[in-house]
Structure formats: C-alpha cells, structure tokens
Amino acid sequence: MTNTLTIQIENPAIMSSIRKVLNALDGVRILPQRKSVAKKRGIDEALEDVRLGRVSDTFSTPEEVFEHLGI
C-alpha cells in the first residue's frame, strides 16, 4: 500500500535539511516537483460552490437582493 503526503515548504533555507532527513528514512521516496499546479477553472469553482451549498436564491430585481440582505 502506498500513501502520498504533500508538504509545502515556505522557507527555502530548510529545504536541504528536509531532503536529507527524508532520504534517511527507509521506504520514503521524494517525487519530482510538478512544474505547476493547475488552477481551478471558474466553472469548477462554481460547481464546488453549488455542491457545498454556497449559493443563494435567484432574484429578479435589485430590490429583491437588498431585501434578502436586509438592506
């Protein structure tokens, strides 16, 4: 069974030490860094909002929006 753990290191000065420690551990392999992490597309973000319930009712007029917001 293989488990993958991703670590984000913000301090580049400690990267060498982290690599040495990880290389010393039996069964640990450092995978090459991907060139770039793909950003979510707008539609993916929107679908995630819907899935997580972060959407509201539809409104026909600005007044309905203001009323809904209590303004």
Phi and psi in radians as a Rosetta constraint file:
Dihedral C 1 N 2 CA 2 C 2 CIRCULARHARMONIC -1.952 0.35
Dihedral N 2 CA 2 C 2 N 3 CIRCULARHARMONIC 2.289 0.35
Dihedral C 2 N 3 CA 3 C 3 CIRCULARHARMONIC -1.988 0.35
Dihedral N 3 CA 3 C 3 N 4 CIRCULARHARMONIC 2.458 0.35
Dihedral C 3 N 4 CA 4 C 4 CIRCULARHARMONIC -2.016 0.35
Dihedral N 4 CA 4 C 4 N 5 CIRCULARHARMONIC 2.357 0.35
Dihedral C 4 N 5 CA 5 C 5 CIRCULARHARMONIC -2.217 0.35
Dihedral N 5 CA 5 C 5 N 6 CIRCULARHARMONIC 2.219 0.35
Dihedral C 5 N 6 CA 6 C 6 CIRCULARHARMONIC -1.823 0.35
Dihedral N 6 CA 6 C 6 N 7 CIRCULARHARMONIC 2.258 0.35
Dihedral C 6 N 7 CA 7 C 7 CIRCULARHARMONIC -2.094 0.35
Dihedral N 7 CA 7 C 7 N 8 CIRCULARHARMONIC 2.285 0.35
Dihedral C 7 N 8 CA 8 C 8 CIRCULARHARMONIC -1.814 0.35
Dihedral N 8 CA 8 C 8 N 9 CIRCULARHARMONIC 2.103 0.35
Dihedral C 8 N 9 CA 9 C 9 CIRCULARHARMONIC -1.895 0.35
Dihedral N 9 CA 9 C 9 N 10 CIRCULARHARMONIC 2.061 0.35
Dihedral C 9 N 10 CA 10 C 10 CIRCULARHARMONIC -1.562 0.35
Dihedral N 10 CA 10 C 10 N 11 CIRCULARHARMONIC -0.323 0.35
Dihedral C 10 N 11 CA 11 C 11 CIRCULARHARMONIC -1.805 0.35
Dihedral N 11 CA 11 C 11 N 12 CIRCULARHARMONIC 1.780 0.35
Dihedral C 11 N 12 CA 12 C 12 CIRCULARHARMONIC -1.121 0.35
Dihedral N 12 CA 12 C 12 N 13 CIRCULARHARMONIC -0.325 0.35
Dihedral C 12 N 13 CA 13 C 13 CIRCULARHARMONIC -1.165 0.35
Dihedral N 13 CA 13 C 13 N 14 CIRCULARHARMONIC -0.425 0.35
Dihedral C 13 N 14 CA 14 C 14 CIRCULARHARMONIC -1.697 0.35
Dihedral N 14 CA 14 C 14 N 15 CIRCULARHARMONIC 0.001 0.35
Dihedral C 14 N 15 CA 15 C 15 CIRCULARHARMONIC -1.041 0.35
Dihedral N 15 CA 15 C 15 N 16 CIRCULARHARMONIC -0.747 0.35
Dihedral C 15 N 16 CA 16 C 16 CIRCULARHARMONIC -1.071 0.35
Dihedral N 16 CA 16 C 16 N 17 CIRCULARHARMONIC -0.758 0.35
Dihedral C 16 N 17 CA 17 C 17 CIRCULARHARMONIC -1.146 0.35
Dihedral N 17 CA 17 C 17 N 18 CIRCULARHARMONIC -0.718 0.35
Dihedral C 17 N 18 CA 18 C 18 CIRCULARHARMONIC -1.081 0.35
Dihedral N 18 CA 18 C 18 N 19 CIRCULARHARMONIC -0.772 0.35
Dihedral C 18 N 19 CA 19 C 19 CIRCULARHARMONIC -1.057 0.35
Dihedral N 19 CA 19 C 19 N 20 CIRCULARHARMONIC -0.758 0.35
Dihedral C 19 N 20 CA 20 C 20 CIRCULARHARMONIC -1.079 0.35
Dihedral N 20 CA 20 C 20 N 21 CIRCULARHARMONIC -0.774 0.35
Dihedral C 20 N 21 CA 21 C 21 CIRCULARHARMONIC -1.105 0.35
Dihedral N 21 CA 21 C 21 N 22 CIRCULARHARMONIC -0.814 0.35
Dihedral C 21 N 22 CA 22 C 22 CIRCULARHARMONIC -1.142 0.35
Dihedral N 22 CA 22 C 22 N 23 CIRCULARHARMONIC -0.685 0.35
Dihedral C 22 N 23 CA 23 C 23 CIRCULARHARMONIC -1.150 0.35
Dihedral N 23 CA 23 C 23 N 24 CIRCULARHARMONIC -0.463 0.35
Dihedral C 23 N 24 CA 24 C 24 CIRCULARHARMONIC -1.336 0.35
Dihedral N 24 CA 24 C 24 N 25 CIRCULARHARMONIC -0.298 0.35
Dihedral C 24 N 25 CA 25 C 25 CIRCULARHARMONIC -1.454 0.35
Dihedral N 25 CA 25 C 25 N 26 CIRCULARHARMONIC 2.295 0.35
Dihedral C 25 N 26 CA 26 C 26 CIRCULARHARMONIC -1.236 0.35
Dihedral N 26 CA 26 C 26 N 27 CIRCULARHARMONIC 2.275 0.35
Dihedral C 26 N 27 CA 27 C 27 CIRCULARHARMONIC 1.523 0.35
Dihedral N 27 CA 27 C 27 N 28 CIRCULARHARMONIC 0.081 0.35
Dihedral C 27 N 28 CA 28 C 28 CIRCULARHARMONIC -1.821 0.35
Dihedral N 28 CA 28 C 28 N 29 CIRCULARHARMONIC 2.322 0.35
Dihedral C 28 N 29 CA 29 C 29 CIRCULARHARMONIC -2.214 0.35
Dihedral N 29 CA 29 C 29 N 30 CIRCULARHARMONIC 2.336 0.35
Dihedral C 29 N 30 CA 30 C 30 CIRCULARHARMONIC -1.614 0.35
Dihedral N 30 CA 30 C 30 N 31 CIRCULARHARMONIC 2.106 0.35
Dihedral C 30 N 31 CA 31 C 31 CIRCULARHARMONIC -1.531 0.35
Dihedral N 31 CA 31 C 31 N 32 CIRCULARHARMONIC 2.592 0.35
Dihedral C 31 N 32 CA 32 C 32 CIRCULARHARMONIC -1.077 0.35
Dihedral N 32 CA 32 C 32 N 33 CIRCULARHARMONIC 2.541 0.35
Dihedral C 32 N 33 CA 33 C 33 CIRCULARHARMONIC -1.272 0.35
Dihedral N 33 CA 33 C 33 N 34 CIRCULARHARMONIC 2.378 0.35
Dihedral C 33 N 34 CA 34 C 34 CIRCULARHARMONIC -1.213 0.35
Dihedral N 34 CA 34 C 34 N 35 CIRCULARHARMONIC 2.624 0.35
Dihedral C 34 N 35 CA 35 C 35 CIRCULARHARMONIC -1.057 0.35
Dihedral N 35 CA 35 C 35 N 36 CIRCULARHARMONIC -0.797 0.35
Dihedral C 35 N 36 CA 36 C 36 CIRCULARHARMONIC -2.690 0.35
Dihedral N 36 CA 36 C 36 N 37 CIRCULARHARMONIC 2.599 0.35
Dihedral C 36 N 37 CA 37 C 37 CIRCULARHARMONIC -1.580 0.35
Dihedral N 37 CA 37 C 37 N 38 CIRCULARHARMONIC 2.153 0.35
Dihedral C 37 N 38 CA 38 C 38 CIRCULARHARMONIC -1.163 0.35
Dihedral N 38 CA 38 C 38 N 39 CIRCULARHARMONIC 2.295 0.35
Dihedral C 38 N 39 CA 39 C 39 CIRCULARHARMONIC -1.347 0.35
Dihedral N 39 CA 39 C 39 N 40 CIRCULARHARMONIC 2.643 0.35
Dihedral C 39 N 40 CA 40 C 40 CIRCULARHARMONIC -1.203 0.35
Dihedral N 40 CA 40 C 40 N 41 CIRCULARHARMONIC 2.458 0.35
Dihedral C 40 N 41 CA 41 C 41 CIRCULARHARMONIC -1.322 0.35
Dihedral N 41 CA 41 C 41 N 42 CIRCULARHARMONIC 2.764 0.35
Dihedral C 41 N 42 CA 42 C 42 CIRCULARHARMONIC -0.976 0.35
Dihedral N 42 CA 42 C 42 N 43 CIRCULARHARMONIC -0.698 0.35
Dihedral C 42 N 43 CA 43 C 43 CIRCULARHARMONIC -1.169 0.35
Dihedral N 43 CA 43 C 43 N 44 CIRCULARHARMONIC -0.631 0.35
Dihedral C 43 N 44 CA 44 C 44 CIRCULARHARMONIC -1.138 0.35
Dihedral N 44 CA 44 C 44 N 45 CIRCULARHARMONIC -0.708 0.35
Dihedral C 44 N 45 CA 45 C 45 CIRCULARHARMONIC -1.124 0.35
Dihedral N 45 CA 45 C 45 N 46 CIRCULARHARMONIC -0.728 0.35
Dihedral C 45 N 46 CA 46 C 46 CIRCULARHARMONIC -1.127 0.35
Dihedral N 46 CA 46 C 46 N 47 CIRCULARHARMONIC -0.747 0.35
Dihedral C 46 N 47 CA 47 C 47 CIRCULARHARMONIC -1.148 0.35
Dihedral N 47 CA 47 C 47 N 48 CIRCULARHARMONIC -0.615 0.35
Dihedral C 47 N 48 CA 48 C 48 CIRCULARHARMONIC -1.148 0.35
Dihedral N 48 CA 48 C 48 N 49 CIRCULARHARMONIC -0.706 0.35
Dihedral C 48 N 49 CA 49 C 49 CIRCULARHARMONIC -1.021 0.35
Dihedral N 49 CA 49 C 49 N 50 CIRCULARHARMONIC -0.767 0.35
Dihedral C 49 N 50 CA 50 C 50 CIRCULARHARMONIC -1.124 0.35
Dihedral N 50 CA 50 C 50 N 51 CIRCULARHARMONIC -0.802 0.35
Dihedral C 50 N 51 CA 51 C 51 CIRCULARHARMONIC -1.062 0.35
Dihedral N 51 CA 51 C 51 N 52 CIRCULARHARMONIC -0.629 0.35
Dihedral C 51 N 52 CA 52 C 52 CIRCULARHARMONIC -1.589 0.35
Dihedral N 52 CA 52 C 52 N 53 CIRCULARHARMONIC 0.080 0.35
Dihedral C 52 N 53 CA 53 C 53 CIRCULARHARMONIC 1.322 0.35
Dihedral N 53 CA 53 C 53 N 54 CIRCULARHARMONIC 0.394 0.35
Dihedral C 53 N 54 CA 54 C 54 CIRCULARHARMONIC -1.640 0.35
Dihedral N 54 CA 54 C 54 N 55 CIRCULARHARMONIC 0.857 0.35
Dihedral C 54 N 55 CA 55 C 55 CIRCULARHARMONIC -2.297 0.35
Dihedral N 55 CA 55 C 55 N 56 CIRCULARHARMONIC 2.819 0.35
Dihedral C 55 N 56 CA 56 C 56 CIRCULARHARMONIC -2.180 0.35
Dihedral N 56 CA 56 C 56 N 57 CIRCULARHARMONIC 3.129 0.35
Dihedral C 56 N 57 CA 57 C 57 CIRCULARHARMONIC -1.122 0.35
Dihedral N 57 CA 57 C 57 N 58 CIRCULARHARMONIC 2.875 0.35
Dihedral C 57 N 58 CA 58 C 58 CIRCULARHARMONIC -1.531 0.35
Dihedral N 58 CA 58 C 58 N 59 CIRCULARHARMONIC 2.618 0.35
Dihedral C 58 N 59 CA 59 C 59 CIRCULARHARMONIC -2.221 0.35
Dihedral N 59 CA 59 C 59 N 60 CIRCULARHARMONIC 2.531 0.35
Dihedral C 59 N 60 CA 60 C 60 CIRCULARHARMONIC -1.611 0.35
Dihedral N 60 CA 60 C 60 N 61 CIRCULARHARMONIC -0.507 0.35
Dihedral C 60 N 61 CA 61 C 61 CIRCULARHARMONIC -2.375 0.35
Dihedral N 61 CA 61 C 61 N 62 CIRCULARHARMONIC 2.773 0.35
Dihedral C 61 N 62 CA 62 C 62 CIRCULARHARMONIC -1.055 0.35
Dihedral N 62 CA 62 C 62 N 63 CIRCULARHARMONIC -0.568 0.35
Dihedral C 62 N 63 CA 63 C 63 CIRCULARHARMONIC -1.084 0.35
Dihedral N 63 CA 63 C 63 N 64 CIRCULARHARMONIC -0.662 0.35
Dihedral C 63 N 64 CA 64 C 64 CIRCULARHARMONIC -1.110 0.35
Dihedral N 64 CA 64 C 64 N 65 CIRCULARHARMONIC -0.687 0.35
Dihedral C 64 N 65 CA 65 C 65 CIRCULARHARMONIC -1.096 0.35
Dihedral N 65 CA 65 C 65 N 66 CIRCULARHARMONIC -0.854 0.35
Dihedral C 65 N 66 CA 66 C 66 CIRCULARHARMONIC -1.056 0.35
Dihedral N 66 CA 66 C 66 N 67 CIRCULARHARMONIC -0.705 0.35
Dihedral C 66 N 67 CA 67 C 67 CIRCULARHARMONIC -1.124 0.35
Dihedral N 67 CA 67 C 67 N 68 CIRCULARHARMONIC -0.750 0.35
Dihedral C 67 N 68 CA 68 C 68 CIRCULARHARMONIC -1.093 0.35
Dihedral N 68 CA 68 C 68 N 69 CIRCULARHARMONIC -0.644 0.35
Dihedral C 68 N 69 CA 69 C 69 CIRCULARHARMONIC -1.432 0.35
Dihedral N 69 CA 69 C 69 N 70 CIRCULARHARMONIC -0.149 0.35
Dihedral C 69 N 70 CA 70 C 70 CIRCULARHARMONIC 1.337 0.35
Dihedral N 70 CA 70 C 70 N 71 CIRCULARHARMONIC 0.488 0.35
